[in-house]
């Protein structure tokens, strides 16, 4: 069987395209991909549990999927899509950044949070309801859903 130049060019283009789409992930980002993460709790600085009905944390409850290509999608607890865009975790694992985008790819907002745990069984980040009071915080806890 003879392969023509057009076929070789198409294969070469596809290889370059796929290589460009693959993102080198750091060890913390590797922990996040390939799983669906669900919010299991929110705990304040006094170790009090805060339910999803509390307006300080309601937007943080739901599920999230982080993809190898640097994109993510998040859903409400009821299963409605609430956010999509790009994501990354700093090389040292200290922060996660989300760039939320609309369906046309326009940036809606960027949010960076302080990570407190990034392991295969737990992902926890910290939010500050008031930027003026860094001594008051809420940790948002996530676990991967078992398939």
CORTACOR-V796993 format. One record per helix or strand of 3 or more residues. SS is the DSSP state (~ for helix, > for strand). FROM is the first residue (numbers start at 1). TO is the last residue. Records with the same first field share a line. If there is no record, write none. Layout:
BEGIN
SS->FROM-TO, FROM-TO
END
This chain:
BEGIN
~->5-21, 27-32, 58-60
>->36-44, 63-66, 71-75, 81-89, 95-101, 107-118, 123-127, 138-144
END
